[in-house]
């Protein structure tokens, strides 16, 4: 189970800058598409390096960490932009 937590943490961290980038793009634009999908190969490498297979027990944790990383990155961007204006 420690490997799953390690993979989930890595997935979360990798998605932070992509959520940041996604926040400043128009929804469904090329930039938005890249921000959402570019981290997928990196997440696959993290999962494989941690020795975690994609199954019913691991999928919820990995998906949650993926979307949380995107959401937290976007929220940090919104707060920084609001503080700067």
Biopython code that builds the backbone (N, CA, C, O; Angstrom):
import numpy as np
from Bio.PDB.StructureBuilder import StructureBuilder

atoms = [
    (1, "UNK", "N", (0.813, -1.207, 0.000)),
    (1, "UNK", "CA", (0.000, 0.000, 0.000)),
    (1, "UNK", "C", (0.854, 1.267, 0.000)),
    (1, "UNK", "O", (0.415, 2.310, -0.485)),
    (2, "UNK", "N", (2.059, 1.183, 0.537)),
    (2, "UNK", "CA", (2.942, 2.347, 0.521)),
    (2, "UNK", "C", (3.277, 2.759, -0.898)),
    (2, "UNK", "O", (3.453, 3.945, -1.174)),
    (3, "UNK", "N", (3.368, 1.784, -1.809)),
    (3, "UNK", "CA", (3.678, 2.090, -3.200)),
    (3, "UNK", "C", (2.539, 2.884, -3.841)),
    (3, "UNK", "O", (2.786, 3.780, -4.647)),
    (4, "UNK", "N", (1.313, 2.564, -3.493)),
    (4, "UNK", "CA", (0.159, 3.280, -4.037)),
    (4, "UNK", "C", (0.178, 4.730, -3.543)),
    (4, "UNK", "O", (-0.083, 5.653, -4.314)),
    (5, "UNK", "N", (0.487, 4.927, -2.264)),
    (5, "UNK", "CA", (0.557, 6.290, -1.729)),
    (5, "UNK", "C", (1.680, 7.079, -2.386)),
    (5, "UNK", "O", (1.523, 8.266, -2.670)),
    (6, "UNK", "N", (2.798, 6.433, -2.626)),
    (6, "UNK", "CA", (3.910, 7.091, -3.292)),
    (6, "UNK", "C", (3.522, 7.483, -4.719)),
    (6, "UNK", "O", (3.815, 8.596, -5.156)),
    (7, "UNK", "N", (2.871, 6.584, -5.438)),
    (7, "UNK", "CA", (2.424, 6.874, -6.803)),
    (7, "UNK", "C", (1.377, 7.985, -6.802)),
    (7, "UNK", "O", (1.393, 8.846, -7.681)),
    (8, "UNK", "N", (0.472, 7.976, -5.832)),
    (8, "UNK", "CA", (-0.557, 9.013, -5.744)),
    (8, "UNK", "C", (0.065, 10.376, -5.434)),
    (8, "UNK", "O", (-0.346, 11.389, -6.000)),
    (9, "UNK", "N", (1.042, 10.401, -4.548)),
    (9, "UNK", "CA", (1.722, 11.660, -4.237)),
    (9, "UNK", "C", (2.467, 12.191, -5.458)),
    (9, "UNK", "O", (2.415, 13.386, -5.752)),
    (10, "UNK", "N", (3.157, 11.307, -6.163)),
    (10, "UNK", "CA", (3.848, 11.714, -7.387)),
    (10, "UNK", "C", (2.885, 12.248, -8.428)),
    (10, "UNK", "O", (3.175, 13.240, -9.097)),
    (11, "UNK", "N", (1.747, 11.598, -8.568)),
    (11, "UNK", "CA", (0.720, 12.033, -9.513)),
    (11, "UNK", "C", (0.199, 13.417, -9.143)),
    (11, "UNK", "O", (0.016, 14.272, -10.010)),
    (12, "UNK", "N", (-0.037, 13.631, -7.864)),
    (12, "UNK", "CA", (-0.506, 14.931, -7.389)),
    (12, "UNK", "C", (0.511, 16.029, -7.708)),
    (12, "UNK", "O", (0.150, 17.079, -8.240)),
    (13, "UNK", "N", (1.759, 15.787, -7.388)),
    (13, "UNK", "CA", (2.812, 16.790, -7.578)),
    (13, "UNK", "C", (3.009, 17.101, -9.065)),
    (13, "UNK", "O", (3.173, 18.263, -9.436)),
    (14, "UNK", "N", (2.993, 16.086, -9.902)),
    (14, "UNK", "CA", (3.167, 16.299, -11.343)),
    (14, "UNK", "C", (2.039, 17.151, -11.907)),
    (14, "UNK", "O", (2.270, 17.945, -12.819)),
    (15, "UNK", "N", (0.837, 17.008, -11.390)),
    (15, "UNK", "CA", (-0.313, 17.724, -11.930)),
    (15, "UNK", "C", (-0.446, 19.160, -11.436)),
    (15, "UNK", "O", (-1.207, 19.928, -12.024)),
    (16, "UNK", "N", (0.256, 19.547, -10.392)),
    (16, "UNK", "CA", (0.152, 20.917, -9.893)),
    (16, "UNK", "C", (0.480, 21.965, -10.963)),
    (16, "UNK", "O", (-0.335, 22.859, -11.191)),
    (17, "UNK", "N", (1.641, 21.893, -11.626)),
    (17, "UNK", "CA", (1.923, 22.926, -12.627)),
    (17, "UNK", "C", (0.986, 22.869, -13.840)),
    (17, "UNK", "O", (0.736, 23.890, -14.481)),
    (18, "UNK", "N", (0.473, 21.688, -14.151)),
    (18, "UNK", "CA", (-0.445, 21.590, -15.277)),
    (18, "UNK", "C", (-1.811, 22.189, -14.931)),
    (18, "UNK", "O", (-2.468, 22.761, -15.801)),
    (19, "UNK", "N", (-2.243, 22.066, -13.688)),
    (19, "UNK", "CA", (-3.462, 22.736, -13.246)),
    (19, "UNK", "C", (-3.282, 24.243, -13.255)),
    (19, "UNK", "O", (-4.200, 24.986, -13.602)),
    (20, "UNK", "N", (-2.089, 24.690, -12.870)),
    (20, "UNK", "CA", (-1.738, 26.114, -12.908)),
    (20, "UNK", "C", (-1.860, 26.627, -14.349)),
    (20, "UNK", "O", (-2.461, 27.672, -14.600)),
    (21, "UNK", "N", (-1.279, 25.875, -15.283)),
    (21, "UNK", "CA", (-1.307, 26.269, -16.688)),
    (21, "UNK", "C", (-2.727, 26.225, -17.245)),
    (21, "UNK", "O", (-3.132, 27.110, -17.998)),
    (22, "UNK", "N", (-3.465, 25.213, -16.880)),
    (22, "UNK", "CA", (-4.833, 25.047, -17.389)),
    (22, "UNK", "C", (-5.730, 26.209, -16.994)),
    (22, "UNK", "O", (-6.618, 26.603, -17.750)),
    (23, "UNK", "N", (-5.496, 26.753, -15.816)),
    (23, "UNK", "CA", (-6.344, 27.833, -15.315)),
    (23, "UNK", "C", (-6.287, 29.073, -16.207)),
    (23, "UNK", "O", (-7.258, 29.827, -16.263)),
    (24, "UNK", "N", (-5.183, 29.297, -16.898)),
    (24, "UNK", "CA", (-5.040, 30.504, -17.705)),
    (24, "UNK", "C", (-5.396, 30.282, -19.176)),
    (24, "UNK", "O", (-5.152, 31.158, -20.006)),
    (25, "UNK", "N", (-5.963, 29.134, -19.508)),
    (25, "UNK", "CA", (-6.325, 28.850, -20.888)),
    (25, "UNK", "C", (-7.840, 28.776, -21.036)),
    (25, "UNK", "O", (-8.567, 28.522, -20.075)),
    (26, "UNK", "N", (-8.296, 29.005, -22.269)),
    (26, "UNK", "CA", (-9.722, 28.887, -22.553)),
    (26, "UNK", "C", (-10.103, 27.410, -22.569)),
    (26, "UNK", "O", (-9.372, 26.582, -23.110)),
    (27, "UNK", "N", (-11.233, 27.087, -21.982)),
    (27, "UNK", "CA", (-11.668, 25.695, -21.882)),
    (27, "UNK", "C", (-11.796, 25.070, -23.272)),
    (27, "UNK", "O", (-12.348, 25.680, -24.187)),
    (28, "UNK", "N", (-11.286, 23.865, -23.416)),
    (28, "UNK", "CA", (-11.295, 23.067, -24.635)),
    (28, "UNK", "C", (-10.412, 23.631, -25.742)),
    (28, "UNK", "O", (-10.528, 23.208, -26.892)),
    (29, "UNK", "N", (-9.538, 24.571, -25.422)),
    (29, "UNK", "CA", (-8.557, 25.051, -26.396)),
    (29, "UNK", "C", (-7.396, 24.061, -26.453)),
    (29, "UNK", "O", (-7.344, 23.111, -25.673)),
    (30, "UNK", "N", (-6.471, 24.288, -27.376)),
    (30, "UNK", "CA", (-5.310, 23.407, -27.500)),
    (30, "UNK", "C", (-4.488, 23.433, -26.208)),
    (30, "UNK", "O", (-4.043, 22.387, -25.735)),
    (31, "UNK", "N", (-4.288, 24.618, -25.642)),
    (31, "UNK", "CA", (-3.530, 24.734, -24.395)),
    (31, "UNK", "C", (-4.198, 23.996, -23.246)),
    (31, "UNK", "O", (-3.531, 23.345, -22.442)),
    (32, "UNK", "N", (-5.507, 24.101, -23.175)),
    (32, "UNK", "CA", (-6.261, 23.404, -22.131)),
    (32, "UNK", "C", (-6.118, 21.888, -22.318)),
    (32, "UNK", "O", (-5.881, 21.155, -21.358)),
    (33, "UNK", "N", (-6.265, 21.435, -23.560)),
    (33, "UNK", "CA", (-6.133, 20.012, -23.861)),
    (33, "UNK", "C", (-4.756, 19.497, -23.456)),
    (33, "UNK", "O", (-4.641, 18.420, -22.872)),
    (34, "UNK", "N", (-3.709, 20.266, -23.764)),
    (34, "UNK", "CA", (-2.353, 19.866, -23.392)),
    (34, "UNK", "C", (-2.167, 19.844, -21.877)),
    (34, "UNK", "O", (-1.539, 18.931, -21.340)),
    (35, "UNK", "N", (-2.708, 20.841, -21.193)),
    (35, "UNK", "CA", (-2.563, 20.904, -19.735)),
    (35, "UNK", "C", (-3.240, 19.721, -19.051)),
    (35, "UNK", "O", (-2.780, 19.250, -18.011)),
    (36, "UNK", "N", (-4.315, 19.252, -19.630)),
    (36, "UNK", "CA", (-5.050, 18.128, -19.042)),
    (36, "UNK", "C", (-4.391, 16.792, -19.397)),
    (36, "UNK", "O", (-4.336, 15.889, -18.562)),
    (37, "UNK", "N", (-3.891, 16.663, -20.628)),
    (37, "UNK", "CA", (-3.426, 15.360, -21.097)),
    (37, "UNK", "C", (-1.911, 15.167, -21.095)),
    (37, "UNK", "O", (-1.452, 14.025, -21.107)),
    (38, "UNK", "N", (-1.136, 16.215, -21.080)),
    (38, "UNK", "CA", (0.325, 16.073, -21.114)),
    (38, "UNK", "C", (0.890, 15.324, -19.909)),
    (38, "UNK", "O", (1.877, 14.606, -20.069)),
    (39, "UNK", "N", (0.315, 15.455, -18.709)),
    (39, "UNK", "CA", (0.890, 14.721, -17.578)),
    (39, "UNK", "C", (0.619, 13.211, -17.591)),
    (39, "UNK", "O", (1.209, 12.483, -16.793)),
    (40, "UNK", "N", (-0.244, 12.735, -18.463)),
    (40, "UNK", "CA", (-0.608, 11.315, -18.455)),
    (40, "UNK", "C", (0.608, 10.399, -18.639)),
    (40, "UNK", "O", (0.750, 9.446, -17.873)),
    (41, "UNK", "N", (1.493, 10.642, -19.618)),
    (41, "UNK", "CA", (2.664, 9.757, -19.735)),
    (41, "UNK", "C", (3.561, 9.796, -18.492)),
    (41, "UNK", "O", (4.121, 8.774, -18.096)),
    (42, "UNK", "N", (3.694, 10.972, -17.882)),
    (42, "UNK", "CA", (4.501, 11.076, -16.666)),
    (42, "UNK", "C", (3.873, 10.285, -15.527)),
    (42, "UNK", "O", (4.576, 9.628, -14.759)),
    (43, "UNK", "N", (2.567, 10.349, -15.420)),
    (43, "UNK", "CA", (1.860, 9.602, -14.376)),
    (43, "UNK", "C", (2.016, 8.105, -14.612)),
    (43, "UNK", "O", (2.165, 7.339, -13.659)),
    (44, "UNK", "N", (1.983, 7.688, -15.859)),
    (44, "UNK", "CA", (2.182, 6.266, -16.164)),
    (44, "UNK", "C", (3.578, 5.820, -15.753)),
    (44, "UNK", "O", (3.747, 4.731, -15.206)),
    (45, "UNK", "N", (4.579, 6.658, -16.013)),
    (45, "UNK", "CA", (5.950, 6.326, -15.617)),
    (45, "UNK", "C", (6.087, 6.254, -14.097)),
    (45, "UNK", "O", (6.763, 5.367, -13.576)),
    (46, "UNK", "N", (5.458, 7.169, -13.398)),
    (46, "UNK", "CA", (5.493, 7.162, -11.929)),
    (46, "UNK", "C", (4.862, 5.882, -11.396)),
    (46, "UNK", "O", (5.402, 5.227, -10.505)),
    (47, "UNK", "N", (3.717, 5.545, -11.957)),
    (47, "UNK", "CA", (3.010, 4.340, -11.515)),
    (47, "UNK", "C", (3.845, 3.091, -11.757)),
    (47, "UNK", "O", (3.940, 2.223, -10.890)),
    (48, "UNK", "N", (4.442, 3.003, -12.925)),
    (48, "UNK", "CA", (5.282, 1.840, -13.234)),
    (48, "UNK", "C", (6.525, 1.790, -12.367)),
    (48, "UNK", "O", (6.918, 0.721, -11.899)),
    (49, "UNK", "N", (7.150, 2.950, -12.149)),
    (49, "UNK", "CA", (8.357, 2.997, -11.311)),
    (49, "UNK", "C", (8.042, 2.578, -9.877)),
    (49, "UNK", "O", (8.875, 1.969, -9.206)),
    (50, "UNK", "N", (6.838, 2.905, -9.412)),
    (50, "UNK", "CA", (6.432, 2.525, -8.060)),
    (50, "UNK", "C", (5.971, 1.069, -7.998)),
    (50, "UNK", "O", (5.759, 0.531, -6.911)),
    (51, "UNK", "N", (5.818, 0.433, -9.152)),
    (51, "UNK", "CA", (5.376, -0.962, -9.182)),
    (51, "UNK", "C", (3.900, -1.128, -8.876)),
    (51, "UNK", "O", (3.485, -2.138, -8.308)),
    (52, "UNK", "N", (3.109, -0.135, -9.254)),
    (52, "UNK", "CA", (1.673, -0.161, -8.969)),
    (52, "UNK", "C", (0.922, -0.512, -10.242)),
    (52, "UNK", "O", (1.068, 0.162, -11.262)),
    (53, "UNK", "N", (0.123, -1.561, -10.185)),
    (53, "UNK", "CA", (-0.698, -1.918, -11.337)),
    (53, "UNK", "C", (-2.012, -1.137, -11.259)),
    (53, "UNK", "O", (-2.428, -0.692, -10.189)),
    (54, "UNK", "N", (-2.634, -0.989, -12.389)),
    (54, "UNK", "CA", (-3.886, -0.239, -12.449)),
    (54, "UNK", "C", (-5.037, -1.221, -12.240)),
    (54, "UNK", "O", (-5.396, -1.975, -13.144)),
    (55, "UNK", "N", (-5.600, -1.203, -11.054)),
    (55, "UNK", "CA", (-6.694, -2.112, -10.724)),
    (55, "UNK", "C", (-7.785, -1.388, -9.965)),
    (55, "UNK", "O", (-7.703, -0.184, -9.725)),
    (56, "UNK", "N", (-8.805, -2.137, -9.589)),
    (56, "UNK", "CA", (-9.947, -1.546, -8.895)),
    (56, "UNK", "C", (-9.566, -0.945, -7.540)),
    (56, "UNK", "O", (-10.232, -0.025, -7.066)),
    (57, "UNK", "N", (-8.513, -1.450, -6.920)),
    (57, "UNK", "CA", (-8.096, -0.915, -5.622)),
    (57, "UNK", "C", (-7.237, 0.326, -5.758)),
    (57, "UNK", "O", (-7.273, 1.199, -4.890)),
    (58, "UNK", "N", (-6.472, 0.420, -6.819)),
    (58, "UNK", "CA", (-5.539, 1.542, -6.978)),
    (58, "UNK", "C", (-6.118, 2.682, -7.811)),
    (58, "UNK", "O", (-5.738, 3.837, -7.622)),
    (59, "UNK", "N", (-7.019, 2.376, -8.714)),
    (59, "UNK", "CA", (-7.568, 3.394, -9.611)),
    (59, "UNK", "C", (-8.196, 4.586, -8.889)),
    (59, "UNK", "O", (-7.929, 5.721, -9.283)),
    (60, "UNK", "N", (-9.017, 4.389, -7.854)),
    (60, "UNK", "CA", (-9.609, 5.559, -7.187)),
    (60, "UNK", "C", (-8.555, 6.512, -6.597)),
    (60, "UNK", "O", (-8.686, 7.730, -6.723)),
    (61, "UNK", "N", (-7.529, 5.973, -5.966)),
    (61, "UNK", "CA", (-6.499, 6.821, -5.366)),
    (61, "UNK", "C", (-5.728, 7.583, -6.435)),
    (61, "UNK", "O", (-5.419, 8.761, -6.252)),
    (62, "UNK", "N", (-5.418, 6.937, -7.532)),
    (62, "UNK", "CA", (-4.651, 7.585, -8.585)),
    (62, "UNK", "C", (-5.481, 8.627, -9.326)),
    (62, "UNK", "O", (-4.973, 9.701, -9.650)),
    (63, "UNK", "N", (-6.735, 8.330, -9.595)),
    (63, "UNK", "CA", (-7.607, 9.318, -10.243)),
    (63, "UNK", "C", (-7.847, 10.524, -9.335)),
    (63, "UNK", "O", (-7.805, 11.669, -9.785)),
    (64, "UNK", "N", (-8.095, 10.257, -8.068)),
    (64, "UNK", "CA", (-8.308, 11.347, -7.126)),
    (64, "UNK", "C", (-7.083, 12.254, -7.045)),
    (64, "UNK", "O", (-7.217, 13.477, -7.046)),
    (65, "UNK", "N", (-5.901, 11.667, -6.977)),
    (65, "UNK", "CA", (-4.687, 12.483, -6.890)),
    (65, "UNK", "C", (-4.449, 13.256, -8.186)),
    (65, "UNK", "O", (-3.926, 14.370, -8.147)),
    (66, "UNK", "N", (-4.823, 12.686, -9.330)),
    (66, "UNK", "CA", (-4.688, 13.380, -10.608)),
    (66, "UNK", "C", (-5.556, 14.635, -10.622)),
    (66, "UNK", "O", (-5.077, 15.728, -10.923)),
    (67, "UNK", "N", (-6.829, 14.470, -10.295)),
    (67, "UNK", "CA", (-7.750, 15.591, -10.341)),
    (67, "UNK", "C", (-7.499, 16.594, -9.217)),
    (67, "UNK", "O", (-7.686, 17.795, -9.412)),
    (68, "UNK", "N", (-7.083, 16.122, -8.056)),
    (68, "UNK", "CA", (-6.739, 17.051, -6.974)),
    (68, "UNK", "C", (-5.530, 17.898, -7.337)),
    (68, "UNK", "O", (-5.509, 19.093, -7.043)),
    (69, "UNK", "N", (-4.529, 17.309, -7.967)),
    (69, "UNK", "CA", (-3.365, 18.066, -8.407)),
    (69, "UNK", "C", (-3.758, 19.148, -9.393)),
    (69, "UNK", "O", (-3.284, 20.280, -9.299)),
    (70, "UNK", "N", (-4.619, 18.808, -10.335)),
    (70, "UNK", "CA", (-5.105, 19.792, -11.299)),
    (70, "UNK", "C", (-5.895, 20.904, -10.596)),
    (70, "UNK", "O", (-5.712, 22.086, -10.887)),
    (71, "UNK", "N", (-6.766, 20.514, -9.679)),
    (71, "UNK", "CA", (-7.620, 21.494, -8.992)),
    (71, "UNK", "C", (-6.815, 22.405, -8.078)),
    (71, "UNK", "O", (-7.050, 23.613, -8.052)),
    (72, "UNK", "N", (-5.879, 21.854, -7.334)),
    (72, "UNK", "CA", (-5.075, 22.667, -6.421)),
    (72, "UNK", "C", (-4.181, 23.622, -7.211)),
    (72, "UNK", "O", (-4.034, 24.784, -6.833)),
    (73, "UNK", "N", (-3.589, 23.146, -8.297)),
    (73, "UNK", "CA", (-2.778, 24.021, -9.138)),
    (73, "UNK", "C", (-3.592, 25.178, -9.689)),
    (73, "UNK", "O", (-3.124, 26.317, -9.699)),
    (74, "UNK", "N", (-4.803, 24.901, -10.146)),
    (74, "UNK", "CA", (-5.679, 25.949, -10.665)),
    (74, "UNK", "C", (-6.089, 26.928, -9.566)),
    (74, "UNK", "O", (-6.145, 28.137, -9.793)),
    (75, "UNK", "N", (-6.371, 26.407, -8.390)),
    (75, "UNK", "CA", (-6.783, 27.276, -7.284)),
    (75, "UNK", "C", (-5.654, 28.205, -6.848)),
    (75, "UNK", "O", (-5.888, 29.379, -6.561)),
    (76, "UNK", "N", (-4.443, 27.686, -6.797)),
    (76, "UNK", "CA", (-3.292, 28.525, -6.448)),
    (76, "UNK", "C", (-3.135, 29.638, -7.479)),
    (76, "UNK", "O", (-2.855, 30.781, -7.116)),
    (77, "UNK", "N", (-3.313, 29.318, -8.756)),
    (77, "UNK", "CA", (-3.206, 30.324, -9.816)),
    (77, "UNK", "C", (-4.275, 31.395, -9.650)),
    (77, "UNK", "O", (-3.982, 32.585, -9.764)),
    (78, "UNK", "N", (-5.510, 30.984, -9.381)),
    (78, "UNK", "CA", (-6.603, 31.949, -9.188)),
    (78, "UNK", "C", (-6.316, 32.875, -8.017)),
    (78, "UNK", "O", (-6.526, 34.085, -8.110)),
    (79, "UNK", "N", (-5.839, 32.312, -6.920)),
    (79, "UNK", "CA", (-5.552, 33.138, -5.741)),
    (79, "UNK", "C", (-4.404, 34.098, -5.994)),
    (79, "UNK", "O", (-4.448, 35.249, -5.557)),
    (80, "UNK", "N", (-3.375, 33.634, -6.697)),
    (80, "UNK", "CA", (-2.254, 34.511, -7.008)),
    (80, "UNK", "C", (-2.692, 35.633, -7.935)),
    (80, "UNK", "O", (-2.297, 36.783, -7.744)),
    (81, "UNK", "N", (-3.503, 35.314, -8.934)),
    (81, "UNK", "CA", (-3.980, 36.331, -9.863)),
    (81, "UNK", "C", (-4.897, 37.324, -9.158)),
    (81, "UNK", "O", (-4.842, 38.519, -9.447)),
    (82, "UNK", "N", (-5.734, 36.855, -8.242)),
    (82, "UNK", "CA", (-6.647, 37.748, -7.519)),
    (82, "UNK", "C", (-5.859, 38.658, -6.583)),
    (82, "UNK", "O", (-6.219, 39.823, -6.416)),
    (83, "UNK", "N", (-4.803, 38.155, -5.977)),
    (83, "UNK", "CA", (-3.991, 38.967, -5.069)),
    (83, "UNK", "C", (-3.180, 40.001, -5.837)),
    (83, "UNK", "O", (-2.866, 41.066, -5.305)),
    (84, "UNK", "N", (-2.837, 39.690, -7.092)),
    (84, "UNK", "CA", (-2.024, 40.590, -7.896)),
    (84, "UNK", "C", (-2.802, 41.723, -8.523)),
    (84, "UNK", "O", (-2.203, 42.708, -8.956)),
    (85, "UNK", "N", (-4.132, 41.614, -8.585)),
    (85, "UNK", "CA", (-4.887, 42.671, -9.238)),
    (85, "UNK", "C", (-5.389, 43.724, -8.302)),
    (85, "UNK", "O", (-6.043, 44.673, -8.734)),
]
sb = StructureBuilder()
sb.init_structure("model")
sb.init_model(0)
sb.init_chain("A")
sb.init_seg("    ")
for serial, (resi, resn, name, xyz) in enumerate(atoms, 1):
    if name == "N":
        sb.init_residue(resn, " ", resi, " ")
    sb.init_atom(name, np.array(xyz, "f"), 0.0, 1.0, " ", f" {name:<3s}", serial, name[0])
structure = sb.get_structure()
